Amino acid sequence: MLLRVLFPLACVAEIATSVALFVPLLGLGSAVRRLPARPDHPAVRRTARAGVRFAWAAATLLAVKLLAAGGMLLAGPSFAQRPLVDLLVLAVPVTLTALRTLPTLRRLAGRNEPVPAWSALARTRFALPARLLAVAGGATAVLGLAVPNRGVFAGTLTVFAAVAAIVAIDTEQRDRRMSGRPAGMRWPRAAGRLAAPVLLLVTAAGCGVTGVIGSRIPVAMNMGMHEPHGHAATASAAPPRSVTTLTGGPLDGPVHHVDLTAEEHPARLTGGATVDAWTFGGGLPGDPIRVRQGDVVEVTMANHLPATSTTIHWHGIDVPNAEDGVAGVTQDAVRPGGSFTYRFRAHQAGTFWYHSHEISHEQVSRGLFGLLVVDPAGGATADMDDAVLVHRWHTDRGEKLAFGADDGVRLRQVRPGNRVRLRVVNADNDTHQVEVTGATWRLAALDGQDLNAPGPLGDEVVPLGGGGRADVELTMPDRPVRLSLAGESGPAYVLSPDGRSTVDAAAPGPELDLMTYGRPAPTPFGLGGRFDRDETVDLDQGWWFHGGSFGFVWTMNGQVFPDVPMLTAREGDLVRVTFRHHGRFDHPMHLHGHRVLLLARDGEPARGSPLWLDTVLVRSGETVTVGFRADNPGIWMDHCHDLTHSAAGMTMHLAYEGVSTPFSVGTASGNLPE
Ligand SMILES: [Cu+2]
C-alpha cells in the first residue's frame, strides 16, 4: 500500500532530477571553463563562488535522486533501472569532481585565499572532471526523458561519449596554451567552443528527421507478419488460416438480431450540456443490447457517419476472431454508407460492453459505445437490474463525468427487500472507485464474471480501470442507497423506497483488496504450474517518435506500436504474462478474445475468489501476473484501455501460430484500430 503512494512520487522525483540536475552541472562545468578567462582576482572569486553554489545544488538533487532510486528499488530491481543507469553514468565524473575540482574551487571562492597563477586555473586535472560531469548530466537528462530501450540508450551514450572526447581535447589544449607547453595537435580555439554544440545539434536534427519519417503511420502493415516477442518465428508446414475463416462455425438456435446505426448526433446530458456525439442509435450511450446466455447474437451495424469509418468490438466477450471488430486485423473498417454483420454465440453471462475499434481513442470518447448484458440461461435473478456506463464527455461546457447521459443524480424508486443488481461499466479512460452508501452490498462480479462467495461490504471502494466492469448486488433497505464514484462530485444513482429521497455519499473507506476478496475456488491452472510460455511486458513512458511526430508516448518493452514485438502462442498453450509498470498512471491492460486469471500482484498470490478478467488494472510500480489458455485462435489485440495510451503506443498483439490476416493497418486502407 505504501508503495502505491511512494512509487509514483519516486518516479516523478527521478524524472525531475534527471532533467533538473543538468542545470547546475552545466553551470558548474561552464564556471570552471570560464575561470582562466576572468579579467582579475575578484572576478575569479565570483565565478568560483557561482561554481560552488552550482555544486551544492547538484549535490542536493543527487541526494534526491538517490532517495528516489531507493524508493523505486522497493518495487523490484528492474524498477530502478533508470536511476541506477543515471547513477552509473554520473559516478566517475562526480567522484573525480569531488576529489579534484571542488577543493580548489572552494579555495578560490574563499575571501582571503591567495589566487594562484592563471595557468593553474586551466589545468586539465582541475577543470576536466567538472566539464565531463556536465556532459554526463546531459546524457542522463536525455535518458531520463526518452523512452527506455536499448537503441536509445546506446545511441545517447555514443553521442555523449563523443562530446566528452571533444571536451577532453579542448580542456587539454587550453591547459597547454596557458602553461606555454606545445599544443601537440592543431586545434583551433573555435573548435573547442563549437564542436560539441554542433555535434549535438546535427545529431538531434538527424534523429528528428529519421524519427519523424520512420514513425509515420505506414501505408499498409499486416499484423499477421510481425516479429514475435521472445520466440523465433516457427515455420509452420500447414498453410496459414485466415482470420476470416475463424468464425466459430455454423450457429443455430435462437437468434437475437439487433440493428445498430452509427450516426453523428448532437446529444444533451441531463444537466443541459451538449455533446457533439457519434452514437450507435442516437443515444448517449448507444442502444443497450440485452440477450440471454446461449443466444446467437446477430448485430448489423450500418455506418451513417458522414466521413469516418467504424467497427464494433465486443469487449469481454470471447467471440471468434472474425467477429472481434478490430479494424485492419479482423476486418476492414466499415466505410460511411457501408454495413457489417457480426454473429457470435453469447456463451458467457455477465456485464459487457461494445465499442468502436477504429480510431477508438476518438470514436469511443465521442460516444460510439453501448451496454451489452448477457442474462444467465435461467433468466436474470435480481428484482431490479440496471447499468451505468461511466464516461467523461467533452461538452460545450467543458468535460463532464456522467453515468450514461446523467451528469447529475439519477433517482429511482425501488421497493425495500428487492434484490438489486447495478452494473457499472467503466467506459472512461481513467480508473474510478465505485462506492455504495446506505446499504450493505457485495461485489457480485468483475468483468462479467461472477465472484465466488463475495463477502458483505460497507464503505470500501472498488477500483475499476478503464474498460472494466463491476456488478454491485444488494438487498434494498428501507432508506436511500447511493451508487457513486469516490472523489467525484458528478454523477450518482440513488435508489429509494419513494423514488425522491437521497443520501449523500459517505467518506470513502479503504480500497477493497481484490486479491483476498471472496473465497478461493478450483481453477484449471495456478501460479506455480507449468506454463508453455512465460512473457514479461514492461510498461513505461517517455518522449519519442510516434505516428510521424515527436511527443509523449507509452511503451511496452521499450517500444511503441507498431514496433512492439507481438506475443505468440500455439493453440492450446498455457501462457503466463507478467506486467511490470515502471512509469506513472494506471494501465488497464485488455487482451481481446480471452479471459485471463489473475495469479499474483507484487509477488503475492491471489488468495480470494478466482478473478477471471478481460481488463487487468496495472498501477504504477506494480508487478501483475496473469495466466490464460490460448484456446481461441486468431490475432488479438492486447492493449491499454486508457485509449489515449493505446493510441500513443501502448498496443501489441497476441498472434496464434499459423493464423494470417488479409487486412492491413495503415493509411491506404484507413484501418487505424487505435
Ligand atoms: Cu495505459
Boltz pocket constraint, residues with backbone or C-beta under 6 A from the ligand:
constraints:
  - pocket:
      binder: B
      contacts: [[A, 554], [A, 585], [A, 586], [A, 587], [A, 588], [A, 640], [A, 641], [A, 642], [A, 645], [A, 646], [A, 650]]
      max_distance: 6.0
